[in-house]
Amino acid sequence: MVADLAIAAAAILGFTALRRARPPAMSNPLEAFQVLDRSIEKFVPNLPVGFTWGEAVDRLKQSGVKLDWRRFETSLDEYEAFRYGGHLMPNGVEPEVVRLATTLRRKVVGYHNKGKSPSSS
């Protein structure tokens, strides 16, 4: 009985950790940037209400998040041209956008912790 409870608890904890680490499936840039936006709001502390993508990217760079920022920013430019400039939606989801969303879901980042999780500081 106790062993069954322990196994069930371990399975629940494992599923919760996996769900937190892996972002939902993203089939297009709109979905990918929506997931990323929610991840930024949740895992990047002290961003002002109504923050811009530029503010978020600056904060993430200063926090030491490892990413191919050139590729990410190119994808962000294409997304913003679609979202705000009336251009066609870009084809496919840039892997760096998914990588950033996944990274953020694994840890909280801020100015002073250089991208480390709170438990490792």
N, CA, C and O atoms as a GROMACS GRO file, in nm:
protein
  484
    1MET      N    1   0.082  -0.119   0.000
    1MET     CA    2   0.000   0.000   0.000
    1MET      C    3   0.086   0.126   0.000
    1MET      O    4   0.065   0.217  -0.081
    2VAL      N    5   0.184   0.131   0.091
    2VAL     CA    6   0.272   0.247   0.097
    2VAL      C    7   0.357   0.255  -0.030
    2VAL      O    8   0.381   0.364  -0.082
    3ALA      N    9   0.400   0.141  -0.078
    3ALA     CA   10   0.480   0.139  -0.201
    3ALA      C   11   0.398   0.190  -0.320
    3ALA      O   12   0.450   0.262  -0.405
    4ASP      N   13   0.271   0.152  -0.324
    4ASP     CA   14   0.184   0.200  -0.432
    4ASP      C   15   0.169   0.352  -0.427
    4ASP      O   16   0.172   0.418  -0.530
    5LEU      N   17   0.151   0.405  -0.307
    5LEU     CA   18   0.140   0.550  -0.291
    5LEU      C   19   0.269   0.621  -0.333
    5LEU      O   20   0.265   0.726  -0.397
    6ALA      N   21   0.382   0.562  -0.297
    6ALA     CA   22   0.511   0.621  -0.333
    6ALA      C   23   0.530   0.622  -0.484
    6ALA      O   24   0.580   0.719  -0.541
    7ILE      N   25   0.491   0.514  -0.549
    7ILE     CA   26   0.504   0.506  -0.695
    7ILE      C   27   0.411   0.608  -0.761
    7ILE      O   28   0.451   0.677  -0.854
    8ALA      N   29   0.288   0.617  -0.712
    8ALA     CA   30   0.193   0.714  -0.768
    8ALA      C   31   0.242   0.857  -0.748
    8ALA      O   32   0.232   0.939  -0.839
    9ALA      N   33   0.296   0.887  -0.630
    9ALA     CA   34   0.348   1.021  -0.603
    9ALA      C   35   0.466   1.052  -0.694
    9ALA      O   36   0.476   1.163  -0.746
   10ALA      N   37   0.556   0.957  -0.714
   10ALA     CA   38   0.671   0.978  -0.801
   10ALA      C   39   0.625   1.001  -0.945
   10ALA      O   40   0.681   1.086  -1.015
   11ALA      N   41   0.525   0.927  -0.989
   11ALA     CA   42   0.474   0.945  -1.126
   11ALA      C   43   0.412   1.084  -1.142
   11ALA      O   44   0.432   1.149  -1.244
   12ILE      N   45   0.337   1.129  -1.044
   12ILE     CA   46   0.275   1.261  -1.051
   12ILE      C   47   0.382   1.369  -1.053
   12ILE      O   48   0.374   1.462  -1.133
   13LEU      N   49   0.481   1.358  -0.966
   13LEU     CA   50   0.589   1.457  -0.963
   13LEU      C   51   0.668   1.458  -1.094
   13LEU      O   52   0.704   1.564  -1.145
   14GLY      N   53   0.693   1.341  -1.149
   14GLY     CA   54   0.765   1.332  -1.276
   14GLY      C   55   0.686   1.394  -1.390
   14GLY      O   56   0.742   1.465  -1.474
   15PHE      N   57   0.558   1.366  -1.394
   15PHE     CA   58   0.473   1.423  -1.498
   15PHE      C   59   0.467   1.574  -1.485
   15PHE      O   60   0.474   1.645  -1.586
   16THR      N   61   0.455   1.625  -1.363
   16THR     CA   62   0.450   1.769  -1.340
   16THR      C   63   0.580   1.835  -1.384
   16THR      O   64   0.577   1.940  -1.449
   17ALA      N   65   0.693   1.775  -1.351
   17ALA     CA   66   0.823   1.830  -1.391
   17ALA      C   67   0.839   1.829  -1.543
   17ALA      O   68   0.888   1.926  -1.601
   18LEU      N   69   0.797   1.723  -1.606
   18LEU     CA   70   0.806   1.714  -1.752
   18LEU      C   71   0.718   1.818  -1.818
   18LEU      O   72   0.759   1.882  -1.915
   19ARG      N   73   0.597   1.835  -1.768
   19ARG     CA   74   0.504   1.933  -1.823
   19ARG      C   75   0.557   2.074  -1.808
   19ARG      O   76   0.539   2.158  -1.896
   20ARG      N   77   0.623   2.102  -1.698
   20ARG     CA   78   0.679   2.235  -1.675
   20ARG      C   79   0.798   2.261  -1.767
   20ARG      O   80   0.816   2.373  -1.814
   21ALA      N   81   0.878   2.160  -1.791
   21ALA     CA   82   1.000   2.178  -1.871
   21ALA      C   83   0.971   2.187  -2.020
   21ALA      O   84   1.044   2.255  -2.093
   22ARG      N   85   0.868   2.120  -2.067
   22ARG     CA   86   0.842   2.118  -2.210
   22ARG      C   87   0.723   2.207  -2.243
   22ARG      O   88   0.614   2.188  -2.189
   23PRO      N   89   0.743   2.304  -2.331
   23PRO     CA   90   0.630   2.389  -2.367
   23PRO      C   91   0.530   2.312  -2.453
   23PRO      O   92   0.565   2.210  -2.512
   24PRO      N   93   0.406   2.359  -2.459
   24PRO     CA   94   0.307   2.293  -2.544
   24PRO      C   95   0.353   2.291  -2.690
   24PRO      O   96   0.440   2.369  -2.730
   25ALA      N   97   0.295   2.202  -2.767
   25ALA     CA   98   0.329   2.194  -2.910
   25ALA      C   99   0.301   2.329  -2.976
   25ALA      O  100   0.199   2.393  -2.950
   26MET      N  101   0.392   2.371  -3.060
   26MET     CA  102   0.380   2.499  -3.128
   26MET      C  103   0.391   2.474  -3.277
   26MET      O  104   0.498   2.440  -3.327
   27SER      N  105   0.279   2.491  -3.348
   27SER     CA  106   0.279   2.458  -3.490
   27SER      C  107   0.302   2.578  -3.580
   27SER      O  108   0.325   2.562  -3.700
   28ASN      N  109   0.295   2.700  -3.523
   28ASN     CA  110   0.320   2.818  -3.606
   28ASN      C  111   0.379   2.928  -3.517
   28ASN      O  112   0.372   2.920  -3.395
   29PRO      N  113   0.437   3.030  -3.578
   29PRO     CA  114   0.503   3.136  -3.500
   29PRO      C  115   0.409   3.208  -3.404
   29PRO      O  116   0.452   3.249  -3.296
   30LEU      N  117   0.283   3.224  -3.440
   30LEU     CA  118   0.189   3.292  -3.350
   30LEU      C  119   0.176   3.215  -3.219
   30LEU      O  120   0.183   3.274  -3.111
   31GLU      N  121   0.156   3.083  -3.228
   31GLU     CA  122   0.148   3.000  -3.107
   31GLU      C  123   0.279   3.004  -3.029
   31GLU      O  124   0.278   3.014  -2.907
   32ALA      N  125   0.391   2.995  -3.100
   32ALA     CA  126   0.521   2.993  -3.035
   32ALA      C  127   0.546   3.121  -2.955
   32ALA      O  128   0.592   3.116  -2.841
   33PHE      N  129   0.516   3.234  -3.014
   33PHE     CA  130   0.538   3.359  -2.944
   33PHE      C  131   0.436   3.382  -2.832
   33PHE      O  132   0.467   3.450  -2.734
   34GLN      N  133   0.317   3.325  -2.844
   34GLN     CA  134   0.220   3.333  -2.734
   34GLN      C  135   0.270   3.252  -2.614
   34GLN      O  136   0.262   3.299  -2.500
   35VAL      N  137   0.322   3.132  -2.639
   35VAL     CA  138   0.378   3.050  -2.532
   35VAL      C  139   0.498   3.122  -2.471
   35VAL      O  140   0.512   3.127  -2.348
   36LEU      N  141   0.584   3.177  -2.555
   36LEU     CA  142   0.701   3.248  -2.506
   36LEU      C  143   0.659   3.369  -2.421
   36LEU      O  144   0.718   3.394  -2.316
   37ASP      N  145   0.559   3.443  -2.466
   37ASP     CA  146   0.512   3.559  -2.391
   37ASP      C  147   0.464   3.518  -2.251
   37ASP      O  148   0.498   3.584  -2.153
   38ARG      N  149   0.387   3.410  -2.243
   38ARG     CA  150   0.341   3.362  -2.112
   38ARG      C  151   0.458   3.317  -2.026
   38ARG      O  152   0.459   3.340  -1.905
   39SER      N  153   0.555   3.252  -2.087
   39SER     CA  154   0.673   3.207  -2.012
   39SER      C  155   0.752   3.326  -1.959
   39SER      O  156   0.798   3.324  -1.845
   40ILE      N  157   0.768   3.429  -2.040
   40ILE     CA  158   0.840   3.549  -1.996
   40ILE      C  159   0.767   3.613  -1.879
   40ILE      O  160   0.829   3.649  -1.779
   41GLU      N  161   0.635   3.628  -1.890
   41GLU     CA  162   0.558   3.689  -1.782
   41GLU      C  163   0.572   3.612  -1.652
   41GLU      O  164   0.578   3.671  -1.544
   42LYS      N  165   0.578   3.480  -1.662
   42LYS     CA  166   0.583   3.396  -1.542
   42LYS      C  167   0.723   3.380  -1.484
   42LYS      O  168   0.739   3.377  -1.362
   43PHE      N  169   0.823   3.371  -1.568
   43PHE     CA  170   0.955   3.331  -1.522
   43PHE      C  171   1.061   3.441  -1.526
   43PHE      O  172   1.176   3.416  -1.490
   44VAL      N  173   1.025   3.561  -1.570
   44VAL     CA  174   1.118   3.673  -1.568
   44VAL      C  175   1.059   3.778  -1.473
   44VAL      O  176   0.965   3.849  -1.510
   45PRO      N  177   1.112   3.788  -1.352
   45PRO     CA  178   1.053   3.878  -1.253
   45PRO      C  179   1.079   4.026  -1.284
   45PRO      O  180   1.174   4.062  -1.354
   46ASN      N  181   0.992   4.108  -1.230
   46ASN     CA  182   1.008   4.254  -1.231
   46ASN      C  183   1.002   4.320  -1.367
   46ASN      O  184   1.052   4.432  -1.382
   47LEU      N  185   0.944   4.257  -1.466
   47LEU     CA  186   0.921   4.326  -1.592
   47LEU      C  187   0.801   4.418  -1.573
   47LEU      O  188   0.705   4.381  -1.505
   48PRO      N  189   0.805   4.536  -1.630
   48PRO     CA  190   0.691   4.627  -1.614
   48PRO      C  191   0.566   4.574  -1.685
   48PRO      O  192   0.576   4.500  -1.783
   49VAL      N  193   0.451   4.612  -1.634
   49VAL     CA  194   0.326   4.577  -1.700
   49VAL      C  195   0.330   4.636  -1.842
   49VAL      O  196   0.368   4.752  -1.860
   50GLY      N  197   0.292   4.558  -1.941
   50GLY     CA  198   0.296   4.606  -2.079
   50GLY      C  199   0.437   4.612  -2.135
   50GLY      O  200   0.465   4.693  -2.223
   51PHE      N  201   0.528   4.527  -2.083
   51PHE     CA  202   0.666   4.526  -2.131
   51PHE      C  203   0.671   4.502  -2.281
   51PHE      O  204   0.581   4.442  -2.340
   52THR      N  205   0.779   4.550  -2.342
   52THR     CA  206   0.800   4.527  -2.484
   52THR      C  207   0.889   4.404  -2.501
   52THR      O  208   0.956   4.360  -2.408
   53TRP      N  209   0.889   4.350  -2.623
   53TRP     CA  210   0.978   4.238  -2.652
   53TRP      C  211   1.123   4.282  -2.632
   53TRP      O  212   1.206   4.205  -2.584
   54GLY      N  213   1.155   4.406  -2.669
   54GLY     CA  214   1.291   4.456  -2.652
   54GLY      C  215   1.334   4.456  -2.507
   54GLY      O  216   1.447   4.417  -2.476
   55GLU      N  217   1.245   4.499  -2.417
   55GLU     CA  218   1.277   4.496  -2.273
   55GLU      C  219   1.300   4.354  -2.224
   55GLU      O  220   1.393   4.328  -2.148
   56ALA      N  221   1.216   4.264  -2.268
   56ALA     CA  222   1.230   4.125  -2.226
   56ALA      C  223   1.360   4.064  -2.279
   56ALA      O  224   1.430   3.995  -2.205
   57VAL      N  225   1.392   4.090  -2.405
   57VAL     CA  226   1.515   4.035  -2.464
   57VAL      C  227   1.638   4.093  -2.393
   57VAL      O  228   1.732   4.020  -2.363
   58ASP      N  229   1.637   4.223  -2.366
   58ASP     CA  230   1.749   4.283  -2.293
   58ASP      C  231   1.767   4.218  -2.156
   58ASP      O  232   1.878   4.186  -2.116
   59ARG      N  233   1.657   4.199  -2.085
   59ARG     CA  234   1.664   4.137  -1.952
   59ARG      C  235   1.719   3.996  -1.962
   59ARG      O  236   1.802   3.956  -1.880
   60LEU      N  237   1.672   3.920  -2.060
   60LEU     CA  238   1.718   3.782  -2.074
   60LEU      C  239   1.865   3.775  -2.111
   60LEU      O  240   1.938   3.689  -2.061
   61LYS      N  241   1.910   3.864  -2.198
   61LYS     CA  242   2.053   3.867  -2.233
   61LYS      C  243   2.136   3.900  -2.110
   61LYS      O  244   2.239   3.835  -2.086
   62GLN      N  245   2.094   3.999  -2.032
   62GLN     CA  246   2.169   4.038  -1.912
   62GLN      C  247   2.170   3.927  -1.808
   62GLN      O  248   2.262   3.919  -1.727
   63SER      N  249   2.069   3.842  -1.811
   63SER     CA  250   2.060   3.733  -1.715
   63SER      C  251   2.151   3.616  -1.751
   63SER      O  252   2.167   3.523  -1.673
   64GLY      N  253   2.209   3.621  -1.869
   64GLY     CA  254   2.300   3.515  -1.909
   64GLY      C  255   2.233   3.397  -1.975
   64GLY      O  256   2.294   3.290  -1.985
   65VAL      N  257   2.111   3.411  -2.020
   65VAL     CA  258   2.044   3.302  -2.090
   65VAL      C  259   2.120   3.274  -2.219
   65VAL      O  260   2.143   3.365  -2.299
   66LYS      N  261   2.158   3.150  -2.238
   66LYS     CA  262   2.235   3.110  -2.356
   66LYS      C  263   2.140   3.080  -2.471
   66LYS      O  264   2.050   2.997  -2.460
   67LEU      N  265   2.162   3.149  -2.583
   67LEU     CA  266   2.075   3.135  -2.698
   67LEU      C  267   2.147   3.195  -2.819
   67LEU      O  268   2.234   3.280  -2.803
   68ASP      N  269   2.111   3.152  -2.937
   68ASP     CA  270   2.160   3.217  -3.058
   68ASP      C  271   2.071   3.340  -3.077
   68ASP      O  272   1.970   3.334  -3.148
   69TRP      N  273   2.109   3.450  -3.014
   69TRP     CA  274   2.025   3.570  -3.011
   69TRP      C  275   2.004   3.630  -3.149
   69TRP      O  276   1.900   3.690  -3.174
   70ARG      N  277   2.100   3.615  -3.238
   70ARG     CA  278   2.084   3.667  -3.374
   70ARG      C  279   1.968   3.597  -3.444
   70ARG      O  280   1.883   3.662  -3.504
   71ARG      N  281   1.964   3.464  -3.436
   71ARG     CA  282   1.855   3.389  -3.498
   71ARG      C  283   1.721   3.420  -3.431
   71ARG      O  284   1.619   3.435  -3.498
   72PHE      N  285   1.724   3.431  -3.297
   72PHE     CA  286   1.600   3.463  -3.226
   72PHE      C  287   1.548   3.600  -3.269
   72PHE      O  288   1.429   3.615  -3.297
   73GLU      N  289   1.637   3.699  -3.273
   73GLU     CA  290   1.594   3.835  -3.307
   73GLU      C  291   1.545   3.845  -3.452
   73GLU      O  292   1.455   3.923  -3.481
   74THR      N  293   1.604   3.767  -3.542
   74THR     CA  294   1.555   3.762  -3.680
   74THR      C  295   1.412   3.708  -3.682
   74THR      O  296   1.326   3.762  -3.750
   75SER      N  297   1.389   3.601  -3.606
   75SER     CA  298   1.256   3.543  -3.598
   75SER      C  299   1.158   3.641  -3.533
   75SER      O  300   1.043   3.652  -3.576
   76LEU      N  301   1.203   3.712  -3.430
   76LEU     CA  302   1.118   3.812  -3.365
   76LEU      C  303   1.082   3.924  -3.462
   76LEU      O  304   0.968   3.968  -3.465
   77ASP      N  305   1.180   3.970  -3.540
   77ASP     CA  306   1.152   4.074  -3.640
   77ASP      C  307   1.046   4.028  -3.740
   77ASP      O  308   0.956   4.103  -3.775
   78GLU      N  309   1.058   3.903  -3.787
   78GLU     CA  310   0.962   3.849  -3.883
   78GLU      C  311   0.823   3.838  -3.819
   78GLU      O  312   0.722   3.868  -3.882
   79TYR      N  313   0.820   3.794  -3.692
   79TYR     CA  314   0.693   3.781  -3.621
   79TYR      C  315   0.628   3.918  -3.604
   79TYR      O  316   0.508   3.933  -3.627
   80GLU      N  317   0.706   4.017  -3.563
   80GLU     CA  318   0.650   4.151  -3.543
   80GLU      C  319   0.602   4.212  -3.675
   80GLU      O  320   0.502   4.284  -3.678
   81ALA      N  321   0.674   4.183  -3.785
   81ALA     CA  322   0.629   4.232  -3.916
   81ALA      C  323   0.495   4.170  -3.953
   81ALA      O  324   0.409   4.235  -4.013
   82PHE      N  325   0.477   4.043  -3.916
   82PHE     CA  326   0.349   3.976  -3.939
   82PHE      C  327   0.242   4.033  -3.846
   82PHE      O  328   0.133   4.070  -3.890
   83ARG      N  329   0.274   4.038  -3.720
   83ARG     CA  330   0.175   4.074  -3.618
   83ARG      C  331   0.132   4.221  -3.626
   83ARG      O  332   0.014   4.252  -3.611
   84TYR      N  333   0.227   4.310  -3.650
   84TYR     CA  334   0.197   4.452  -3.644
   84TYR      C  335   0.210   4.525  -3.778
   84TYR      O  336   0.164   4.638  -3.793
   85GLY      N  337   0.273   4.460  -3.875
   85GLY     CA  338   0.297   4.528  -4.001
   85GLY      C  339   0.220   4.474  -4.119
   85GLY      O  340   0.236   4.522  -4.231
   86GLY      N  341   0.136   4.374  -4.096
   86GLY     CA  342   0.054   4.321  -4.204
   86GLY      C  343   0.125   4.228  -4.300
   86GLY      O  344   0.069   4.196  -4.405
   87HIS      N  345   0.246   4.182  -4.268
   87HIS     CA  346   0.316   4.088  -4.353
   87HIS      C  347   0.258   3.948  -4.336
   87HIS      O  348   0.182   3.923  -4.242
   88LEU      N  349   0.293   3.859  -4.425
   88LEU     CA  350   0.250   3.720  -4.414
   88LEU      C  351   0.316   3.654  -4.294
   88LEU      O  352   0.426   3.690  -4.254
   89MET      N  353   0.245   3.555  -4.236
   89MET     CA  354   0.301   3.482  -4.123
   89MET      C  355   0.424   3.405  -4.171
   89MET      O  356   0.420   3.340  -4.275
   90PRO      N  357   0.533   3.412  -4.095
   90PRO     CA  358   0.653   3.337  -4.133
   90PRO      C  359   0.624   3.187  -4.136
   90PRO      O  360   0.536   3.138  -4.065
   91ASN      N  361   0.697   3.116  -4.219
   91ASN     CA  362   0.682   2.971  -4.228
   91ASN      C  363   0.761   2.904  -4.116
   91ASN      O  364   0.877   2.937  -4.093
   92GLY      N  365   0.699   2.814  -4.048
   92GLY     CA  366   0.767   2.734  -3.948
   92GLY      C  367   0.798   2.810  -3.820
   92GLY      O  368   0.787   2.933  -3.814
   93VAL      N  369   0.838   2.734  -3.721
   93VAL     CA  370   0.873   2.789  -3.590
   93VAL      C  371   1.024   2.784  -3.574
   93VAL      O  372   1.084   2.677  -3.588
   94GLU      N  373   1.084   2.896  -3.544
   94GLU     CA  374   1.229   2.904  -3.522
   94GLU      C  375   1.264   2.823  -3.397
   94GLU      O  376   1.205   2.846  -3.291
   95PRO      N  377   1.357   2.729  -3.407
   95PRO     CA  378   1.395   2.649  -3.290
   95PRO      C  379   1.444   2.732  -3.171
   95PRO      O  380   1.428   2.690  -3.056
   96GLU      N  381   1.502   2.848  -3.195
   96GLU     CA  382   1.550   2.930  -3.084
   96GLU      C  383   1.434   2.986  -3.001
   96GLU      O  384   1.449   3.008  -2.881
   97VAL      N  385   1.319   3.008  -3.064
   97VAL     CA  386   1.201   3.053  -2.989
   97VAL      C  387   1.156   2.941  -2.895
   97VAL      O  388   1.126   2.966  -2.778
   98VAL      N  389   1.150   2.820  -2.947
   98VAL     CA  390   1.112   2.704  -2.865
   98VAL      C  391   1.216   2.683  -2.755
   98VAL      O  392   1.180   2.656  -2.640
   99ARG      N  393   1.343   2.694  -2.790
   99ARG     CA  394   1.449   2.675  -2.691
   99ARG      C  395   1.437   2.776  -2.577
   99ARG      O  396   1.454   2.740  -2.460
  100LEU      N  397   1.408   2.902  -2.609
  100LEU     CA  398   1.394   3.003  -2.506
  100LEU      C  399   1.273   2.975  -2.418
  100LEU      O  400   1.282   2.987  -2.296
  101ALA      N  401   1.161   2.939  -2.478
  101ALA     CA  402   1.041   2.907  -2.398
  101ALA      C  403   1.070   2.790  -2.305
  101ALA      O  404   1.028   2.791  -2.189
  102THR      N  405   1.141   2.689  -2.354
  102THR     CA  406   1.175   2.573  -2.272
  102THR      C  407   1.270   2.613  -2.160
  102THR      O  408   1.252   2.570  -2.046
  103THR      N  409   1.370   2.693  -2.191
  103THR     CA  410   1.465   2.739  -2.090
  103THR      C  411   1.394   2.815  -1.980
  103THR      O  412   1.420   2.792  -1.861
  104LEU      N  413   1.304   2.903  -2.018
  104LEU     CA  414   1.233   2.983  -1.917
  104LEU      C  415   1.144   2.896  -1.830
  104LEU      O  416   1.131   2.922  -1.711
  105ARG      N  417   1.084   2.793  -1.886
  105ARG     CA  418   0.997   2.706  -1.808
  105ARG      C  419   1.076   2.622  -1.709
  105ARG      O  420   1.018   2.566  -1.616
  106ARG      N  421   1.206   2.611  -1.728
  106ARG     CA  422   1.289   2.534  -1.636
  106ARG      C  423   1.342   2.618  -1.520
  106ARG      O  424   1.379   2.563  -1.416
  107LYS      N  425   1.346   2.750  -1.537
  107LYS     CA  426   1.404   2.833  -1.431
  107LYS      C  427   1.352   2.975  -1.437
  107LYS      O  428   1.309   3.023  -1.542
  108VAL      N  429   1.358   3.040  -1.324
  108VAL     CA  430   1.325   3.181  -1.316
  108VAL      C  431   1.453   3.257  -1.342
  108VAL      O  432   1.557   3.222  -1.286
  109VAL      N  433   1.448   3.360  -1.426
  109VAL     CA  434   1.567   3.438  -1.454
  109VAL      C  435   1.543   3.584  -1.417
  109VAL      O  436   1.431   3.633  -1.425
  110GLY      N  437   1.649   3.651  -1.378
  110GLY     CA  438   1.639   3.791  -1.340
  110GLY      C  439   1.773   3.859  -1.355
  110GLY      O  440   1.869   3.798  -1.403
  111TYR      N  441   1.782   3.982  -1.314
  111TYR     CA  442   1.907   4.057  -1.327
  111TYR      C  443   2.021   3.998  -1.245
  111TYR      O  444   2.135   3.996  -1.291
  112HIS      N  445   1.992   3.950  -1.127
  112HIS     CA  446   2.100   3.918  -1.034
  112HIS      C  447   2.138   3.772  -1.026
  112HIS      O  448   2.240   3.738  -0.965
  113ASN      N  449   2.060   3.684  -1.084
  113ASN     CA  450   2.093   3.543  -1.068
  113ASN      C  451   2.160   3.482  -1.190
  113ASN      O  452   2.184   3.361  -1.193
  114LYS      N  453   2.191   3.562  -1.290
  114LYS     CA  454   2.266   3.517  -1.409
  114LYS      C  455   2.209   3.389  -1.469
  114LYS      O  456   2.283   3.302  -1.513
  115GLY      N  457   2.076   3.378  -1.470
  115GLY     CA  458   2.011   3.267  -1.537
  115GLY      C  459   2.007   3.140  -1.457
  115GLY      O  460   1.966   3.036  -1.509
  116LYS      N  461   2.050   3.142  -1.330
  116LYS     CA  462   2.046   3.022  -1.247
  116LYS      C  463   1.910   3.012  -1.180
  116LYS      O  464   1.844   3.113  -1.157
  117SER      N  465   1.870   2.892  -1.150
  117SER     CA  466   1.744   2.875  -1.081
  117SER      C  467   1.761   2.924  -0.937
  117SER      O  468   1.873   2.924  -0.886
  118PRO      N  469   1.652   2.965  -0.870
  118PRO     CA  470   1.662   3.017  -0.735
  118PRO      C  471   1.727   2.918  -0.638
  118PRO      O  472   1.795   2.959  -0.544
  119SER      N  473   1.707   2.788  -0.658
  119SER     CA  474   1.763   2.690  -0.567
  119SER      C  475   1.914   2.673  -0.584
  119SER      O  476   1.979   2.618  -0.496
  120SER      N  477   1.970   2.719  -0.696
  120SER     CA  478   2.114   2.701  -0.718
  120SER      C  479   2.193   2.827  -0.687
  120SER      O  480   2.314   2.828  -0.708
  121SER      N  481   2.129   2.934  -0.638
  121SER     CA  482   2.203   3.056  -0.608
  121SER      C  483   2.261   3.054  -0.470
  121SER      O  484   2.327   3.150  -0.429
   0.00000   0.00000   0.00000
